[in-house]
Amino acid sequence: MSDAPRPDPIRWADAGLATRAIHAGQDPDPATGAVMTPVYQTSTFAQSAVGEHAGWDYARGGNPTRDALEVALGSLESAGHGVAFSSGLAACDAVLRQLAPGDHVVMADDVYGGTYRQLDRVHRRWGLAFTPVQLDDLDAVAAALRPETRLLWVESPTNPLLTVFDLAALAALARERGIRTVVDNTFATPALQAPLALGADVVVHSTTKYLGGHSDVVGGAVVTDDDALAEAYRFHANAVGAVPGPWDAFLVLRGIKTLPVRMRAHCAGARAVAEAAEQLPAVREVLWPGHPQHPGHDIAARQMHDYGGMVSLRLTDEAVAKRVCERFRVFTLAESLGGVESLVEHPGAMTHASTADSPIAVPGDLIRLSVGLEEPADLIADLEQALAGT
Ligand SMILES: Cc1ncc(COP(=O)(O)O)c(C=O)c1O
């Protein structure tokens, strides 16, 4: 080894997002020099004496691959702590479990259907109350807050209506009343939106989507700057076992490396598809925050770097919407979103079926497109042929 002095290690926290995505928590393996984070496929760790070990004892409590992911997750959101979960809904559950029976949550009236179902059919049974509200009406939000309200749950843009909410205004309103704001940042990702900088206390993600980015893993994350909350989330993950395995942690970590560059391409593709959809007579309405007529466009322009990779379309009626979903050839008819391949779905019958007959039911004439990384011209041609003659 040369005697030349080694440079001081870089503080990744000071680097730009693309650099942090590739390096934060992902230094070469000190034991072997492996450039990629090893997958520590083990359930337990040897102890040199009773209670003495290298930092890990049993893999439900911690695993070095998961630790690397958690550092990367925190770093992406410029936060002190990231905690990885086995799914996005496990992450939501960890946040809601910090509340107590009798506590109240205010949330958007078009949150992700699974979040609503969890509150309605799991947490409600254990004494949580919640009120869905139009979060773009700050007076309505203020009126819905009760003395026992503990959380304001915001998703922006929302799934699947792509509604955009003013995160700074909502977080300020909640903070005035001593209420925490949680933002589900799954659709925007840290590449486009930084909720903590806008005043939120906690960010949740389904890492199944853009963070993983390749439709090959289910995972979730909670990110916060609050030390005590982070400790509580970590305790919860271990206590209930809602943790990702090492392979899943590795896959999310690998996806994160390309997040910034993928998001640029997703956004450009979605813009091309949304603008083409505007021209199609079969499309009654294009829901895409980049459109100047979108009700949340000005807020999105302010609080996001770009408008995301999702586009929803309202067609003539429910029967047409379902039929059209089955006619795509490049877009695959499937639930989920945020992968390299384009997907189409009918939220009313698929991802949001559990919200039928609820206050947050989605319109039947809606289809949702997750615009992948294929050539935008091929996606537009596919959309045109799927809608032809409808
Ligand atoms: C906005 C949003 N939040 C949370 C979730 C739940 O994540 P998961 O499916 O990883 O449990 C989803 C899933 O579609 C989602 O779209």
PDBQT file of the ligand as one rigid body, heavy atoms in Angstrom, charges set to zero:
ROOT
HETATM    1  C1  LIG A 401     -49.422   5.939  -2.244  1.00  0.00    +0.000 C 
HETATM    2  C2  LIG A 401     -49.246   4.544  -1.695  1.00  0.00    +0.000 A 
HETATM    3  N1  LIG A 401     -48.977   4.378  -0.395  1.00  0.00    +0.000 NA
HETATM    4  C3  LIG A 401     -48.833   3.153   0.137  1.00  0.00    +0.000 A 
HETATM    5  C4  LIG A 401     -48.970   2.016  -0.631  1.00  0.00    +0.000 A 
HETATM    6  C5  LIG A 401     -48.841   0.673   0.001  1.00  0.00    +0.000 C 
HETATM    7  O1  LIG A 401     -47.617   0.082  -0.340  1.00  0.00    +0.000 OA
HETATM    8  P1  LIG A 401     -47.359  -1.488  -0.434  1.00  0.00    +0.000 P 
HETATM    9  O2  LIG A 401     -48.177  -2.015  -1.557  1.00  0.00    +0.000 OA
HETATM   10  O3  LIG A 401     -45.874  -1.565  -0.653  1.00  0.00    +0.000 OA
HETATM   11  O4  LIG A 401     -47.779  -2.060   0.881  1.00  0.00    +0.000 OA
HETATM   12  C6  LIG A 401     -49.248   2.141  -1.993  1.00  0.00    +0.000 A 
HETATM   13  C7  LIG A 401     -49.420   0.948  -2.832  1.00  0.00    +0.000 C 
HETATM   14  O5  LIG A 401     -49.889   1.026  -3.953  1.00  0.00    +0.000 OA
HETATM   15  C8  LIG A 401     -49.399   3.442  -2.540  1.00  0.00    +0.000 A 
HETATM   16  O6  LIG A 401     -49.678   3.638  -3.836  1.00  0.00    +0.000 OA
ENDROOT
TORSDOF 0
